[in-house]
């Protein structure tokens, strides 16, 4: 017998708002999060626009020392997950942590870490490569860091199916984990933070990115004048929960 699954928590870090409320207000107001790239000098690049986060300060959303050991995509995931947990009213001290899991996807993890350490390797030799390069870079570290930050000790994986679908597939897998009794609660979603020189250059060389210089005419996927997509960053996390479990603790059910 498959168990019913409900949504009880929401968390978001986006180019039009760094929490769910400001994001949703931005959506209703038609706010555009796309603009000229500020992360680096994009002179000479085919694509010069991106959807960057604004005013996101990781140390304000999580333990500062821990934040310094994370790459942006992990920081965004942790911030959104902590908001989703708070929004859900879930208290880990009242849960079996082994029945609370995390599945959060990322298309590429940290291209920045690879980029920075390749430069160190070439200029200063292999001994200067960051010993934390691999745990900072690999895509499943978003889920791992969320698990550590929330105290969830159950199923902890990620799905990588490119930037457009990784988060959706993670939510689907988390849904099934609860359906079939692997977990009572799952934090699920996606996170990206790849607005960097190699990220923009790579996608642009693939002719995947819009070359428009007008933020209002860059991301127009269904328009006859479309020219590609716009690379963005941020995270979206939901708390999924088994229906009876949610009802027993008096949780607010969104869907």
Secondary structure as UniProt FT lines:
FT   STRAND          5..14
FT   TURN            15..16
FT   HELIX           20..28
FT   TURN            29..30
FT   STRAND          35..36
FT   TURN            43..44
FT   STRAND          49..51
FT   HELIX           58..60
FT   HELIX           64..68
FT   HELIX           72..88
FT   HELIX           92..94
FT   HELIX           97..99
FT   STRAND          100..105
FT   HELIX           111..124
FT   HELIX           126..128
FT   TURN            131..132
FT   HELIX           133..137
FT   TURN            139..140
FT   HELIX           141..150
FT   STRAND          156..157
FT   HELIX           162..179
FT   TURN            180..181
FT   STRAND          185..192
FT   HELIX           197..205
FT   TURN            206..207
FT   HELIX           215..217
FT   TURN            221..222
FT   TURN            224..225
FT   STRAND          234..242
FT   HELIX           243..248
FT   TURN            249..250
//
